[in-house]
Amino acid sequence: EAQVTQNPRYLITVTGKKLTVTCSQNMNHEYMSWYRQDPGLGLRQIYYSMNVEVTDKGDVPEGYKVSRKEKRNFPLILESPSPNQTSLYFCASSSASGGAFLRETQYFGPGTRLLVL
Amino acid sequence: AQKITQTQPGMFVQEKEAVTLDCTYDTSDPSYGLFWYKQPSSGEMIFLIYQGSYDQQNATEGRYSLNFQKARKSANLVISASQLGDSAMYFCAMREADFLNSGGSNYKLTFGKGTLLTVNP
């Protein structure tokens, strides 16, 4: 089954304790992205990656890091979490090898609910 | 300025009736794509329908159709014959070519703030 998986699904942590949210896709997609969703704000992009070892900042990258060492994995790293990073996080992926990139559907993971105390 | 505007924070509809969820967008890029996603209370994001800026006909997918009015920059989602399972948050999103900032390499979706649809029995 084609899917994007995220772990953990729920996480409660304390300020300053480093954490990693994993994301993995089994569709051989080149493009992967992280979004955060906050009430009344919709989804905002944090980081994205066009392929292995190619990453770039989205709209709200402060306080986050990513890496793309393998095509299927795109972990999100919070080096020193703060309460304002409490949010619902989504990983997404899509193909980027076709010419009609505008219509490539982005597949989302199930989301990770993070609470930073 | 917001790129995607969803003016209806909440909508109510009776089961089996049709409902229209509004979406307007702002872009100067002639090439763009418009998407609608559904987010039920369980939280996952489910792709519903896509409309390309150069598509001549309005997109349809089962009970979902997109009323695309390019000159007005609107891309409203129409759900026919509403079902109780349609109760969810609905997001309109846009992808632009974005060559200025990323050379066209960011497949980023820009989302609206969403509309919460409640279907009443």
Interface residues (C-beta under 8 A of the other chain):
Chain A: Y31 S33 Y35 G40 L41 G42 L43 R44 Q45 Y48 M50 D56 G58 D59 L88 F90 A92 S94 A96 F101 L102 R103 E104 T105 Q106 Y107 F108 P110 G111 R113
Chain B: I4 S31 Y32 G33 F35 Y37 G43 E44 M45 F47 Y50 G52 S53 F91 A93 R95 A97 S102 G104 S105 N106 Y107 K108 L109 F111 G112 K113 G114
